[in-house]
Amino acid sequence: MPQKQKKKGGKSKSKNKQTTETKDDAPPPSGLPLKSILAAAIIAGAATLFSTTRSCGAPRVVEEGDLRYLVNNGGVIGVQRIGAPEQAVFRGWVVQRTASSLRDKARNALVVGLGGGSVAQYWRNTSLSVHAVEIDGRVAKLAETHFGVTRGTTLVEEGLRFIRKRADDVRRKRGPPYDLLNIDVIDAGDPWGSATWRFLGKSALSASKKALTPQQGLLVFTIVLGSLADQRSRQYLKVATQRLGAVFPRVRAYRDSPLSEPGATNVVFFASDGGLDDEIGINHDERAAAAELSGAEPGSEDWVAAMHKSWEVARCDAGTCALLANVSDTFAPDGSAAAPPDKGYSAMVAASLREHFSPSLFQEPLLCALVG
């Protein structure tokens, strides 16, 4: 999640601070001497011990300044402000959270991809009954221990398998459908790898639809794109829009930052059989004026919630889709739409994401490099 929120009530603190890891997850020091054969032998022995006691690349918690990060596979998958854990530090999570305001009669929700629990806990605090599914039990444990996720509420299971099972339960009337389904399964180290594509498959999206309340169920699906000035980014956006539009009659996609901002960005899709907000006629300047009148500080959660609909980048209605950069260039939904054959794109997006954070968050210890 590249875009952070401004801290409410004051200026953001400097990032030039010492990084500390939680006691349970602290790696060995990486500044070991390498100037002699003896030192090399000591390191080799230590590496053998390290390889049996800690998994390289394992999820871990890092505190830097006033932020607490959950880091996994070369990327940040959760973050909270230590003094205000209820705040959504990343704009993408604010946009995801607004789904509950579009379905004010929603009673239950499913979150696939827990991360630090920002969306799951927010929805729980609005009295929704929330199930969260996380494939990695270590992530679920850290989210409970360090990020305040309610203990015992996370199911450790592969998300798509769970969705398919719930869809079958709904069909057999063995369980209720969900009113909201939030899928945020981005692999931070490979944003356009199999984790994303599996959930964008036609059968996977069909299962998601069947797990939702007919007509009023709302799917929230997040992807990460590079700058939309890049033709490849627009191609990937088009494919994701086509695939969602092939299953859901109505689709809206919003960036989590102003259209003028460069760099990598989250794009949050809302997809449904039923109604979605149609405020496309309210432009950025009008929204900004309304947000200012409401007292929302630029960059704050309230500001993002008020502004994000002016950051719309794609939509589908009844079999016709368009990218908002060129609304006259419409295209048909296509559940089999293929992505551009560009393996380097995912690596480029991952690198762009990391540029938003302190490099120290992604430095594995020297011993980790030695044992591979």
C-alpha positions in Angstrom: 0.0 0.0 0.0 2.0 3.0 -1.2 0.1 6.0 -0.1 0.2 6.9 3.6 -2.2 9.2 5.4 -1.2 12.4 7.2 -1.1 12.0 11.0 -4.1 13.7 12.5 -3.3 16.5 14.9 0.2 17.4 13.8 3.0 17.0 11.3 4.4 13.6 10.4 7.5 12.7 12.3 10.9 12.4 10.5 11.7 9.0 9.1 15.4 9.4 10.0 15.0 7.4 13.2 16.5 4.2 14.4 14.5 1.1 13.4 13.7 -1.5 16.1 12.2 -4.9 15.7 10.0 -6.5 18.3 11.9 -8.7 20.8 10.3 -11.9 19.6 11.1 -11.3 16.0 14.5 -9.5 16.2 17.0 -10.9 13.7 20.7 -11.4 14.5 23.0 -8.3 13.9 24.2 -8.0 10.3 27.4 -6.1 10.9 29.6 -9.2 11.7 33.3 -8.9 10.9 34.6 -10.7 7.7 38.3 -9.8 7.8 39.7 -13.2 8.9 39.3 -16.9 8.3 38.3 -17.3 11.9 35.6 -14.7 11.6 34.3 -16.5 8.5 34.3 -19.8 10.3 32.3 -18.2 13.2 29.8 -16.8 10.8 29.4 -20.1 9.0 28.7 -21.9 12.2 26.3 -19.2 13.3 24.5 -19.4 9.9 23.9 -23.1 10.5 22.3 -22.4 13.8 20.3 -19.5 12.3 19.0 -21.7 9.6 17.5 -24.1 12.1 15.9 -21.4 14.3 14.4 -18.8 11.9 12.9 -19.0 8.4 14.4 -16.4 6.1 11.8 -14.0 4.8 9.4 -14.8 7.6 6.8 -12.2 8.5 8.0 -9.9 11.2 7.0 -6.7 13.0 9.2 -3.6 12.8 8.7 -0.3 14.6 10.0 2.8 13.0 9.2 6.2 14.4 5.5 6.3 15.4 4.6 3.5 13.0 4.4 -0.3 13.5 4.9 -2.4 10.3 4.0 -5.9 9.4 6.5 -7.0 6.8 6.4 -10.1 4.6 8.1 -11.2 1.4 9.8 -8.0 0.7 6.8 -5.7 1.2 4.6 -4.1 3.9 1.3 -5.9 4.4 0.2 -4.1 7.5 0.9 -0.8 9.3 -0.6 1.1 12.1 0.1 4.3 14.0 1.3 3.3 17.5 -0.6 6.1 19.3 -3.7 5.8 17.2 -4.2 2.2 16.0 -7.7 2.8 14.7 -6.5 5.1 11.9 -6.0 3.8 8.4 -2.4 4.7 7.6 -2.8 3.8 3.9 -5.3 5.5 1.6 -6.3 2.2 0.0 -7.7 0.9 3.2 -9.8 4.0 3.6 -11.3 3.4 0.2 -11.9 -0.2 1.1 -13.6 0.7 4.3 -16.1 3.0 2.5 -17.8 -0.1 1.1 -19.8 -0.4 4.3 -21.3 3.1 3.7 -22.5 1.9 0.3 -24.4 -0.9 2.0 -25.8 0.6 5.2 -28.0 -2.5 5.7 -25.0 -4.9 5.6 -24.9 -7.3 8.5 -21.8 -9.5 7.7 -18.6 -9.4 5.8 -15.7 -11.6 4.7 -12.1 -10.2 4.5 -9.7 -12.4 2.5 -6.1 -11.3 3.1 -5.9 -10.1 6.7 -2.6 -8.2 6.7 -2.6 -6.0 9.8 -6.4 -6.2 10.1 -7.1 -2.5 9.3 -10.3 -3.2 7.3 -11.5 -6.2 9.3 -11.2 -4.4 12.7 -12.8 -1.2 11.3 -15.8 -3.2 10.1 -16.1 -5.1 13.4 -16.2 -1.7 15.2 -19.2 -0.8 13.0 -21.1 -3.8 14.4 -20.7 -5.9 11.3 -20.1 -9.6 11.9 -16.7 -10.2 10.2 -14.9 -13.4 9.1 -11.3 -12.9 8.2 -9.3 -15.5 6.2 -5.5 -15.5 6.1 -3.4 -18.1 4.4 -0.3 -17.7 6.7 -0.8 -18.5 10.3 2.3 -16.5 11.3 0.7 -13.4 9.9 -2.6 -14.1 11.7 -0.7 -14.5 15.0 1.3 -11.3 14.6 -1.8 -9.4 13.6 -3.4 -10.5 16.9 -0.4 -10.0 19.1 0.8 -6.6 17.7 -2.1 -5.0 15.7 -5.1 -5.6 17.9 -6.9 -8.0 15.7 -9.6 -9.7 17.9 -8.2 -13.1 18.9 -9.9 -16.2 17.6 -11.6 -14.4 14.7 -9.2 -15.3 11.9 -9.5 -18.5 9.9 -6.1 -19.8 8.7 -7.0 -21.1 5.3 -6.4 -20.6 1.6 -8.8 -17.8 0.7 -10.1 -19.0 -2.7 -10.9 -22.4 -1.3 -12.9 -20.8 1.5 -14.8 -18.6 -0.9 -15.7 -21.7 -3.1 -16.8 -23.6 0.0 -19.0 -20.7 1.2 -20.5 -20.4 -2.3 -21.4 -24.0 -2.2 -22.9 -23.7 1.3 -25.0 -20.8 0.1 -26.3 -22.8 -2.8 -27.2 -25.7 -0.5 -28.6 -23.3 2.1 -26.2 -24.5 4.7 -24.9 -21.0 5.5 -25.8 -17.3 4.8 -24.2 -15.3 2.0 -22.0 -12.3 2.8 -23.1 -8.7 2.3 -19.5 -7.5 1.8 -16.5 -9.4 0.5 -13.1 -7.7 0.6 -10.3 -9.4 -1.3 -6.8 -7.9 -0.8 -4.4 -10.7 -1.5 -1.5 -8.8 -3.1 1.9 -10.5 -2.8 4.0 -7.4 -2.0 7.1 -9.1 -3.6 5.2 -10.0 -6.8 2.1 -7.8 -7.1 1.0 -9.3 -10.4 1.9 -12.9 -9.6 -0.4 -15.9 -9.2 -2.0 -14.6 -5.9 -3.7 -11.8 -7.9 -4.5 -13.7 -11.1 -6.1 -16.7 -9.3 -8.7 -14.4 -7.7 -9.3 -12.6 -11.0 -10.1 -15.9 -12.9 -13.7 -16.2 -14.2 -14.5 -19.2 -12.0 -13.0 -17.5 -8.9 -15.0 -14.3 -9.5 -18.2 -16.4 -10.1 -17.6 -18.1 -6.8 -17.2 -14.8 -5.1 -20.5 -13.6 -6.6 -22.3 -16.7 -5.4 -20.9 -16.2 -1.9 -22.5 -12.7 -1.9 -26.1 -11.6 -1.1 -28.1 -11.6 -4.4 -28.4 -8.1 -5.9 -27.0 -6.2 -3.0 -23.8 -8.0 -2.2 -20.7 -6.0 -2.8 -17.2 -7.2 -3.8 -14.2 -5.0 -3.0 -11.1 -6.1 -4.9 -7.7 -4.3 -4.7 -4.9 -4.4 -7.3 -1.6 -2.4 -7.5 -0.6 -0.6 -10.6 2.4 1.5 -11.7 1.8 5.0 -13.0 -1.2 5.2 -15.3 0.9 7.2 -17.6 2.6 3.9 -18.4 0.8 2.0 -21.2 1.4 -1.3 -19.5 -0.4 -0.1 -16.4 -3.4 0.9 -18.5 -3.4 -2.5 -20.1 -3.4 -4.3 -16.8 -6.2 -2.0 -15.5 -8.2 -2.8 -18.6 -7.8 -6.6 -18.2 -8.9 -6.4 -14.5 -11.9 -4.3 -15.5 -12.8 -6.7 -18.3 -12.7 -9.7 -16.0 -14.7 -8.1 -13.2 -17.2 -6.7 -15.7 -17.8 -10.2 -17.2 -19.2 -11.4 -13.9 -20.7 -8.3 -12.3 -22.9 -5.9 -14.2 -21.7 -2.8 -12.4 -18.1 -2.1 -11.6 -16.3 1.1 -10.3 -12.5 1.4 -9.9 -10.8 4.1 -7.8 -7.2 5.1 -7.3 -6.2 5.7 -3.7 -4.6 9.0 -4.6 -5.3 12.0 -7.0 -5.0 11.2 -10.7 -2.2 13.8 -10.9 0.1 11.9 -8.5 2.8 9.8 -10.2 4.1 6.4 -9.1 2.6 3.1 -8.0 -0.9 3.2 -6.6 -3.6 0.9 -5.3 -6.8 0.6 -7.4 -9.8 -0.5 -5.5 -12.7 -2.0 -7.4 -16.3 -2.2 -6.2 -18.4 -4.7 -8.1 -22.0 -5.7 -7.7 -25.3 -6.8 -9.3 -27.0 -3.9 -7.5 -26.6 -0.2 -7.4 -23.3 1.7 -7.0 -22.8 5.4 -6.4 -23.0 7.4 -9.5 -21.4 10.7 -8.5 -19.1 10.9 -11.5 -20.5 14.4 -12.3 -18.9 15.8 -9.1 -15.3 16.7 -10.2 -12.1 17.0 -8.2 -12.4 20.7 -7.5 -16.0 20.5 -6.3 -15.1 17.6 -4.0 -12.1 19.4 -2.7 -14.2 22.5 -1.8 -16.8 20.3 -0.1 -14.1 18.5 1.9 -12.6 21.8 2.9 -15.9 23.1 4.1 -16.3 19.9 6.2 -13.0 20.6 7.9 -11.3 17.5 6.6 -7.5 18.0 6.6 -5.9 17.2 3.2 -4.4 13.7 3.4 -6.6 12.6 6.4 -9.0 9.7 6.4 -12.0 12.0 6.1 -10.4 13.8 3.2 -9.7 10.5 1.3 -13.2 9.2 2.0 -14.6 12.5 0.6 -12.3 12.7 -2.4 -11.7 9.2 -3.7 -14.7 9.2 -6.1 -13.0 11.9 -8.1 -10.1 9.5 -8.6 -12.2 7.0 -10.6 -10.3 5.3 -13.3 -12.6 2.6 -14.7 -16.2 1.5 -14.7 -18.6 -1.0 -16.3 -22.4 -0.8 -16.7 -24.5 -3.5 -18.3 -22.0 -4.9 -20.7 -20.0 -1.8 -21.5 -16.7 -0.8 -19.8 -14.4 2.2 -20.2 -11.2 3.6 -18.7 -12.0 7.0 -17.4 -8.9 8.5 -19.1 -10.8 8.0 -22.4 -14.5 7.5 -21.8 -15.2 7.5 -25.5 -13.1 4.3 -26.0 -15.5 1.7 -24.6 -14.9 -2.1 -24.6 -16.8 -5.2 -23.7 -16.2 -7.2 -20.6 -14.2 -10.4 -21.2 -13.7 -13.0 -18.5 -10.8 -14.5 -20.5 -8.9 -11.3 -21.2 -5.2 -12.0 -21.0 -2.6 -9.8 -19.4 0.2 -8.3 -21.4 3.2 -10.8 -21.6 5.5 -8.7 -19.5 7.1 -10.5 -16.6 9.2 -7.4 -15.7 6.1 -5.3 -14.9 5.4 -7.0 -11.5 9.0 -6.5 -10.4 8.8 -2.8 -11.5 5.7 -2.3 -9.4 7.2 -4.0 -6.4 10.3 -1.8 -6.6 8.1 1.3 -6.9 6.1 0.3 -3.8 9.3 -0.1 -1.8 10.4 3.4 -2.7 7.7 4.7 -0.3 9.3 3.2 2.7 12.6 3.2 4.7 15.0 0.8 3.1 15.7 -0.7 6.5 12.3 -2.4 6.5 13.4 -4.7 3.8 16.9 -5.6 4.8 17.2 -9.2 5.7 20.1 -10.0 8.0 23.5 -11.1 6.6 23.0 -14.6 8.0 19.8 -14.9 6.1 21.7 -14.2 2.9 24.4 -16.8 3.9 21.9 -19.6 4.4 19.7 -18.7 1.4 
